[in-house]
Amino acid sequence: MKNKITRRDFMNGVAVGTGAALLGSCQMSAQTQPQVQAFTNPATYPPTRTGIRGNHPGSFEVSHAMAWQGQKPASHQNLDEHYDLVVVGAGISGLAAAKFYRDKMGDEAKILLLDNHDDFGGHAKRNEFHQDGRMLLGVGGSVNLESPGDYSEVAKSLLDDLGVDLEAMKSNIEEFGITGSSAGNVLAFPGEQGHVSVAGKWNEFMFGIGDYESAVKALPVPTSEQVKLIEFFSGKVDYLKDLPLSEQQTYVETTSYIDFLTKRVGLADATANIFYPVAKLIYGPAGLRVSVMEAFYLGSPGVQGISWLSELAEQMIAGVTAPDLVAVFSGW
């Protein structure tokens, strides 16, 4: 990899989703600052009452029976009721639609919100877990509030009405490893006595920034795996150098990232799994089938060890014009 720019510039400019490597299998961020105690009863406070559960029992049986077997509920009746607006789905979009309608039509508007869950808000929330005096935040839909600068004026007006302090949110964003490129986070490995967590700036270490060698040597994996990880993070090895450029392009677009890690980098399956929390978070079980290029888009490491991709990334960061980029691609 040519040193046209610093590794830090490379990571910040291209690996914008570099949360892909963080948190191992636990997928949680720990709040390290003093916490404000919950002001409501945990039994009724949604972040602690519901937890991470998705579609809970009771939320899907009726709709599945109707869709798959044409069976209506055993007990049902027609309602002779009239509304100005009926909103199906009381997630953030449904709630916003109801609010905007009432803003326009007045407080007398009669609105019916329907939802199959026992709580409103959908996935636009956060999940809190309390352990040993610390609050652990599990990723919920509210994690996607990190870029309000791209919101429409209508959406921003909703945040204003809700009293969301965007400046305060911006100042705290680095507390969460999934959004901060230099934030500290942990890799978690299952062990006989429970998970073993190794803290560090893994978003940087995985791109060869900082003392990644010492960090890797602290991981509870065999020495042979540590050697492979250090080599992988260094960016000094081109794992596709035996393939013609045209075949390299096909490879990164059609080969799964797990195959790249195990067959090209040579990592054991258990070690390769540390690179998959965000892919699984976004794609579910299909996260294990993302291609090499898709994994790079998610911020997974490895692009720095494929020469033509790293050079292309550097040129893009340096502001190379579109015609020049076409010339680079034409080499395939």
C-alpha positions as CSV (number, residue, x, y, z in Angstrom):
1,M,0.0,0.0,0.0
2,K,1.5,3.3,-1.1
3,N,1.7,6.0,1.6
4,K,0.0,8.8,-0.3
5,I,-2.1,9.5,2.8
6,T,-1.9,8.4,6.5
7,R,-3.5,5.2,7.7
8,R,-5.8,7.4,9.8
9,D,-7.0,9.4,6.8
10,F,-7.5,6.1,5.0
11,M,-9.6,4.7,7.7
12,N,-11.7,7.8,8.3
13,G,-12.2,8.4,4.6
14,V,-13.1,5.0,3.3
15,A,-14.0,2.7,6.2
16,V,-16.8,5.0,7.4
17,G,-18.7,2.1,8.7
18,T,-15.8,0.7,10.7
19,G,-18.1,-0.4,13.5
20,A,-18.2,-3.7,11.7
21,A,-15.4,-5.1,13.8
22,L,-16.6,-4.1,17.2
23,L,-18.1,-5.8,20.2
24,G,-17.4,-9.4,19.1
25,S,-20.5,-11.4,19.8
26,C,-22.1,-9.2,22.5
27,Q,-23.0,-6.2,20.3
28,M,-23.4,-3.8,23.2
29,S,-21.8,-0.5,24.2
30,A,-21.0,0.3,27.8
31,Q,-21.8,3.8,29.2
32,T,-18.7,4.7,31.1
33,Q,-19.9,8.1,32.3
34,P,-21.8,8.5,35.5
35,Q,-25.4,7.5,34.8
36,V,-28.6,9.3,35.7
37,Q,-30.9,6.8,37.4
38,A,-34.0,5.9,35.5
39,F,-36.8,8.3,36.6
40,T,-39.6,5.8,36.2
41,N,-40.4,2.3,37.3
42,P,-38.4,-0.3,35.3
43,A,-41.6,-2.4,35.0
44,T,-43.1,0.3,32.8
45,Y,-40.1,2.1,31.4
46,P,-39.8,0.7,27.8
47,P,-36.0,0.4,27.4
48,T,-35.8,-1.9,30.4
49,R,-39.3,-3.5,30.2
50,T,-39.1,-4.9,26.7
51,G,-35.4,-5.4,26.0
52,I,-34.3,-6.9,22.7
53,R,-37.1,-9.2,21.7
54,G,-38.4,-8.3,18.2
55,N,-41.9,-9.7,17.5
56,H,-42.9,-11.1,20.9
57,P,-45.4,-14.0,21.3
58,G,-48.9,-12.6,20.8
59,S,-47.9,-10.1,18.2
60,F,-47.9,-12.3,15.1
61,E,-50.1,-15.4,15.6
62,V,-53.4,-13.8,14.4
63,S,-51.9,-12.2,11.3
64,H,-50.1,-15.5,10.4
65,A,-53.2,-17.5,10.8
66,M,-55.2,-15.1,8.5
67,A,-52.4,-14.9,5.9
68,W,-51.5,-18.6,5.8
69,Q,-54.7,-20.4,6.6
70,G,-57.4,-17.8,6.1
71,Q,-58.5,-18.1,9.7
72,K,-60.0,-15.2,11.5
73,P,-59.7,-14.9,15.3
74,A,-62.0,-17.1,17.3
75,S,-63.5,-14.0,18.9
76,H,-63.9,-10.8,16.8
77,Q,-66.6,-8.2,16.0
78,N,-67.2,-5.4,13.6
79,L,-66.8,-1.9,15.1
80,D,-69.1,0.8,14.1
81,E,-66.6,3.6,14.7
82,H,-65.5,6.5,12.5
83,Y,-62.1,8.2,12.5
84,D,-60.6,11.1,10.5
85,L,-57.3,9.1,10.1
86,V,-56.4,5.4,10.7
87,V,-52.7,4.7,11.0
88,V,-51.6,1.0,10.7
89,G,-48.3,0.6,12.6
90,A,-47.5,2.7,15.6
91,G,-43.7,2.9,15.0
92,I,-41.9,6.2,14.6
93,S,-43.3,6.7,11.1
94,G,-46.9,6.0,12.1
95,L,-46.6,8.2,15.2
96,A,-45.1,11.0,13.1
97,A,-47.9,10.7,10.5
98,A,-50.5,11.0,13.3
99,K,-48.7,14.0,14.8
100,F,-48.4,15.8,11.4
101,Y,-52.0,15.2,10.6
102,R,-53.1,16.6,14.0
103,D,-50.8,19.6,13.5
104,K,-52.6,20.3,10.3
105,M,-56.2,19.4,11.2
106,G,-56.3,20.5,14.8
107,D,-56.7,18.8,18.2
108,E,-60.3,17.7,17.4
109,A,-59.1,15.3,14.7
110,K,-60.0,11.7,15.7
111,I,-57.1,9.4,15.0
112,L,-56.8,5.6,15.5
113,L,-53.4,4.1,15.8
114,L,-53.2,0.3,15.3
115,D,-50.2,-1.9,16.2
116,N,-49.8,-5.6,16.9
117,H,-47.3,-5.0,19.7
118,D,-47.9,-4.1,23.3
119,D,-45.8,-0.9,23.1
120,F,-45.6,1.9,20.6
121,G,-42.5,3.3,18.9
122,G,-41.5,0.2,16.9
123,H,-37.7,-0.2,16.8
124,A,-37.0,3.5,17.4
125,K,-35.8,3.0,20.9
126,R,-32.8,1.9,22.8
127,N,-32.4,-1.2,25.1
128,E,-30.9,-0.8,28.5
129,F,-29.3,-3.5,30.6
130,H,-27.9,-2.9,34.1
131,Q,-25.0,-4.9,35.4
132,D,-22.7,-4.2,38.3
133,G,-23.8,-0.6,38.6
134,R,-23.2,0.1,34.9
135,M,-25.8,0.7,32.1
136,L,-25.2,-1.3,29.0
137,L,-26.9,-0.1,25.8
138,G,-28.0,-2.6,23.3
139,V,-28.3,-1.4,19.7
140,G,-31.9,-0.4,18.9
141,G,-33.4,1.7,16.1
142,S,-32.5,4.9,17.8
143,V,-28.9,4.2,16.8
144,N,-29.8,5.5,13.4
145,L,-30.4,9.0,14.8
146,E,-26.6,9.7,14.5
147,S,-26.8,11.8,11.3
148,P,-29.6,14.4,11.7
149,G,-27.7,16.7,9.3
150,D,-29.2,14.7,6.5
151,Y,-32.8,14.9,7.8
152,S,-35.5,16.9,6.0
153,E,-36.8,20.1,7.6
154,V,-40.0,18.3,8.4
155,A,-38.1,15.5,10.3
156,K,-36.0,18.1,12.1
157,S,-39.1,19.9,13.2
158,L,-40.3,16.7,14.8
159,L,-37.1,16.4,16.7
160,D,-37.4,20.0,17.8
161,D,-41.0,19.4,19.0
162,L,-39.8,16.3,21.0
163,G,-37.1,18.4,22.6
164,V,-34.2,16.4,21.2
165,D,-31.0,18.4,21.8
166,L,-29.0,17.8,18.6
167,E,-25.9,19.6,20.0
168,A,-25.9,17.4,23.1
169,M,-26.4,14.3,21.0
170,K,-23.5,15.4,18.8
171,S,-21.2,15.9,21.8
172,N,-22.0,12.4,23.1
173,I,-21.8,10.5,19.8
174,E,-18.2,9.3,20.4
175,E,-19.4,7.5,23.5
176,F,-20.7,4.7,21.3
177,G,-18.2,2.5,19.6
178,I,-20.5,1.8,16.7
179,T,-20.4,5.4,15.5
180,G,-17.0,6.7,16.6
181,S,-14.0,5.8,14.5
182,S,-11.6,6.3,17.5
183,A,-13.9,5.3,20.3
184,G,-12.9,2.5,22.6
185,N,-14.8,-0.8,22.4
186,V,-14.4,-4.4,23.1
187,L,-14.1,-7.8,21.4
188,A,-15.9,-10.5,23.3
189,F,-15.1,-14.2,23.0
190,P,-17.1,-17.1,24.6
191,G,-15.2,-18.9,27.3
192,E,-15.7,-21.6,29.9
193,Q,-16.2,-18.9,32.6
194,G,-18.4,-16.7,30.4
195,H,-17.4,-14.1,27.8
196,V,-13.8,-12.8,27.8
197,S,-13.8,-9.1,26.8
198,V,-10.7,-7.3,25.5
199,A,-11.0,-3.5,25.4
200,G,-9.2,-1.3,23.0
201,K,-9.6,1.0,20.0
202,W,-10.4,-1.9,17.7
203,N,-11.8,0.3,15.0
204,E,-8.3,1.7,14.6
205,F,-6.3,-1.5,15.4
206,M,-8.1,-3.5,12.6
207,F,-6.8,-1.0,10.1
208,G,-3.2,-1.1,11.3
209,I,-3.4,2.1,13.4
210,G,-1.9,2.3,16.8
211,D,-0.3,-0.6,18.8
212,Y,-2.5,-3.3,17.2
213,E,0.2,-5.9,17.8
214,S,0.0,-5.7,21.5
215,A,-3.8,-5.6,21.4
216,V,-3.9,-8.7,19.2
217,K,-1.5,-10.5,21.6
218,A,-3.9,-9.9,24.4
219,L,-6.7,-11.8,22.6
220,P,-7.7,-15.2,24.0
221,V,-6.8,-17.0,20.7
222,P,-4.0,-19.3,19.8
223,T,-0.6,-17.8,19.0
224,S,-0.9,-19.0,15.4
225,E,-4.1,-17.0,15.0
226,Q,-2.6,-13.9,16.6
227,V,0.2,-14.0,14.0
228,K,-2.3,-14.1,11.2
229,L,-4.4,-11.3,12.7
230,I,-1.3,-9.0,13.1
231,E,-0.4,-9.7,9.5
232,F,-4.0,-9.1,8.3
233,F,-4.2,-5.8,10.2
234,S,-0.8,-4.6,9.0
235,G,-1.9,-4.3,5.3
236,K,1.4,-5.6,4.2
237,V,0.1,-8.7,2.6
238,D,-1.9,-8.7,-0.7
239,Y,-4.1,-11.8,-0.3
240,L,-5.2,-11.8,-3.9
241,K,-1.9,-11.1,-5.6
242,D,-2.0,-14.5,-7.4
243,L,-5.1,-13.5,-9.3
244,P,-5.2,-11.3,-12.4
245,L,-6.8,-8.0,-11.8
246,S,-9.9,-8.9,-13.7
247,E,-10.3,-12.0,-11.5
248,Q,-9.7,-10.0,-8.4
249,Q,-12.6,-7.8,-9.2
250,T,-14.9,-10.8,-9.7
251,Y,-13.5,-12.4,-6.5
252,V,-14.4,-9.5,-4.2
253,E,-17.9,-9.2,-5.8
254,T,-18.8,-12.8,-5.7
255,T,-16.9,-14.5,-2.9
256,S,-18.2,-14.4,0.7
257,Y,-16.2,-12.5,3.3
258,I,-16.1,-15.6,5.5
259,D,-14.4,-17.5,2.6
260,F,-11.9,-14.7,2.2
261,L,-11.0,-14.7,5.9
262,T,-10.7,-18.5,6.2
263,K,-9.3,-19.5,2.8
264,R,-7.2,-16.5,1.9
265,V,-6.2,-14.9,5.2
266,G,-6.2,-18.4,6.8
267,L,-8.1,-17.6,10.0
268,A,-10.0,-20.3,11.9
269,D,-13.8,-20.0,11.8
270,A,-13.9,-19.0,15.5
271,T,-11.5,-16.1,14.9
272,A,-13.2,-15.0,11.7
273,N,-16.5,-14.6,13.6
274,I,-15.1,-11.5,15.4
275,F,-15.6,-9.5,12.1
276,Y,-19.3,-10.2,11.8
277,P,-21.4,-8.5,14.5
278,V,-22.5,-5.5,12.3
279,A,-23.1,-7.7,9.2
280,K,-25.3,-9.9,11.4
281,L,-27.0,-6.8,12.9
282,I,-27.9,-5.5,9.5
283,Y,-28.6,-8.7,7.5
284,G,-29.4,-11.2,10.2
285,P,-28.3,-14.8,9.4
286,A,-27.6,-13.7,5.9
287,G,-24.7,-11.6,7.3
288,L,-22.5,-14.6,7.0
289,R,-23.0,-14.5,3.2
290,V,-22.1,-10.9,2.4
291,S,-19.4,-10.6,-0.3
292,V,-15.9,-9.3,0.3
293,M,-16.9,-6.0,-1.2
294,E,-20.1,-5.7,0.8
295,A,-18.1,-6.4,4.0
296,F,-15.7,-3.6,3.0
297,Y,-18.7,-1.2,2.5
298,L,-19.8,-2.1,6.1
299,G,-16.3,-1.1,7.3
300,S,-14.8,-4.6,7.8
301,P,-10.9,-4.7,7.6
302,G,-9.0,-6.2,4.7
303,V,-9.2,-3.6,1.9
304,Q,-5.8,-2.2,3.0
305,G,-4.3,-5.6,2.1
306,I,-5.6,-5.7,-1.5
307,S,-3.3,-3.5,-3.5
308,W,-5.5,-2.2,-6.3
309,L,-8.4,-1.5,-3.9
310,S,-6.3,0.3,-1.4
311,E,-4.7,2.4,-4.1
312,L,-8.2,3.2,-5.5
313,A,-9.4,4.1,-2.0
314,E,-6.4,6.5,-1.5
315,Q,-7.1,8.2,-4.9
316,M,-10.8,8.6,-4.0
317,I,-9.9,10.2,-0.7
318,A,-7.3,12.4,-2.3
319,G,-10.1,13.8,-4.6
320,V,-9.2,12.2,-7.9
321,T,-11.6,13.2,-10.7
322,A,-14.1,10.8,-12.2
323,P,-12.3,10.4,-15.5
324,D,-9.2,9.4,-13.6
325,L,-11.1,6.8,-11.7
326,V,-12.5,5.5,-15.0
327,A,-8.9,5.1,-16.2
328,V,-8.1,3.1,-13.0
329,F,-11.1,0.8,-13.5
330,S,-10.2,0.3,-17.2
331,G,-7.1,-1.5,-16.1
332,W,-9.4,-4.5,-15.1
